[in-house]
Amino acid sequence: MALNDAAAIAHCSKHIELRVDHFVGWIGQINRWYTKIFRYRFELLACSVDPHPGTPLL
């Protein structure tokens, strides 16, 4: 019984690890997309707002 429980737990934890890896990878992908989008939008915003390029924006 104990061996079966251990095997079941190991099997489940393996699935959970795979799901977590998949989820983390998915979050990472979304994070990369958002980083690109926000960087692009921030550059557009900085260009449109700052009349003097080179001055630090707060």
HUGIDA-V626677 format. One record per backbone hydrogen bond with DSSP energy under -0.5 kcal/mol. CO is the residue of the C=O (numbers start at 1). NH is the residue of the N-H. If there is no record, write none. Layout:
CO | NH
CO | NH
This chain:
1 | 5
2 | 6
3 | 7
4 | 8
5 | 9
6 | 10
7 | 11
8 | 12
9 | 13
10 | 14
11 | 15
12 | 16
13 | 17
14 | 18
15 | 19
16 | 20
17 | 21
18 | 22
19 | 23
20 | 24
21 | 25
22 | 26
23 | 27
24 | 28
25 | 29
26 | 30
27 | 31
28 | 32
29 | 33
30 | 34
31 | 35
32 | 36
33 | 37
34 | 38
35 | 39
36 | 40
37 | 41
38 | 42
39 | 43
40 | 44
41 | 45
42 | 46
43 | 47
44 | 48
45 | 49
46 | 50
49 | 51
51 | 53
52 | 55
